[in-house]
Amino acid sequence: MNRITSWLHEKNPGLDGPIDTDEDLIEARLIDSMDFLEFIDLLEELSGTTIDLQEVTIDDFRTLARVQERFLSAAS
């Protein structure tokens, strides 16, 4: 998760402090449409798997907790 939170802080330089695992990353505009594919690339790199966009929903990317559960559980 450290790589993901570091990436989010890099993309949002005005963001101070930790990101709560249940914070809505999309509503808070921490991930926007311009960065979404880069975010998926990062998740694929960290998980070691390809993410089939036809098999996921936006809710799978909404919070750090959900990202961990959906994409990184097997990688941990």
C-alpha positions, -999 to 999 in steps of 0.1 A, spaced: 0 0 0 29 23 5 36 25 -32 -1 34 -39 -3 61 -12 30 75 -24 16 76 -59 -15 93 -47 5 119 -28 27 125 -59 -4 131 -81 -19 154 -54 9 175 -41 -14 196 -19 -25 165 0 -12 165 35 -13 136 59 -23 100 56 -52 87 34 -78 68 53 -84 33 39 -121 41 36 -118 75 20 -135 76 -14 -106 83 -37 -128 92 -66 -152 116 -47 -122 132 -31 -107 136 -66 -75 118 -56 -78 98 -88 -92 115 -119 -99 102 -153 -65 114 -166 -46 93 -140 -69 63 -140 -50 42 -166 -17 50 -148 -33 38 -116 -44 5 -132 -8 1 -145 5 5 -110 -20 -20 -96 -10 -45 -123 27 -40 -115 21 -45 -78 -3 -75 -81 17 -92 -109 -16 -97 -128 -35 -81 -157 -67 -62 -148 -95 -70 -172 -115 -38 -173 -146 -58 -183 -144 -77 -150 -142 -48 -126 -163 -18 -116 -155 17 -105 -163 6 -70 -132 -18 -71 -110 14 -72 -130 36 -48 -111 31 -16 -77 18 -5 -94 -9 15 -113 -21 -16 -82 -19 -38 -63 -40 -12 -91 -65 -11 -97 -68 -48 -62 -65 -63 -35 -70 -37 -47 -97 -13 -30 -125 -33 1 -103 -38 6 -98 0 
